[in-house]
Amino acid sequence: MKAVILAGGLGTRLQPYTIFLPKPMLPLGDKPILEHLIDWTSRNGVKSFVLCVSYLRKKIEDYFGDGGEFGVTIEYAISNKPLATAGQLKTAEKFLDDTFVCMYGDSIYNFNLQKMIDQHYRKKSFITMSLNEYKTNLPYGVIETTKTGKVIAWNEKPEIKANINMGCYVMEPGVLDLIPKNIPYGMDDVIKKAMTKKKIVNSIVSKDQFLDIGNKASYLKANQEYLRNLGKI
């Protein structure tokens, strides 16, 4: 099985950090985000990778090479322009002829990937999505009313829960047929198209924390959380 990591984004929300480094190469602790992802995936039994690269791709290629130094094998799918998530995945098509893992290159995971893969096979899924149980408190009082406008309850700053997408998938190669070539295309569009075509899309929910590094504030938070987990702060 191969793992595809989408590592070609521009990282504009993380400028100026990403002027000279692609977002997946930003350091988290003592090594780049992308190395953390490769280590985690390898520990879960997947040791063959396709890195979808574009912006400042030489920084990634020079660091990882063919993966031998990291105990894995690495191939590169290259695009010359931003293609969004699924558009990047399409560039890896020639490397994929069997079930594969696909993940975003700007998140850190801590769930059981092998369990997700096993469930994917057991349920004969077309796509399996990783979800995280997310909780937050609304900053307002929530007022419940009847259809006529009569107030029947006041809930002050209630907690709400939702399952959110973590950006890690197990997929069948037929997914690639749903993605147009060489144009920006979102992963949400692929999932919706698969469901429209009555393909089996399943999910696995994790309560384990994951780190989504999308902007400067979340990058700072991720570093603080990483150091906290190491017991250094």
Secondary structure, DSSP 8 states (H G I E B T S, - for coil): -EEEEEE----GGGTTTTSSS-GGGSEETTEEHHHHHHHHHHHTT--EEEEEE-TTHHHHHHHHTTSGGGTSEEEEEE-SS--HHHHHHHTTGGG-SS-EEEEETTEE--S-HHHHHHHHHHTT-SEEEEEEEEEEE-SSEEEEE-TT--EEEEEES-EEEEEEEEEEEEE-GGGGGGS-TTS---HHHHHHHHHHTT--EEEEEE-S--EE--SHHHHHHHHHHHHHHTT--
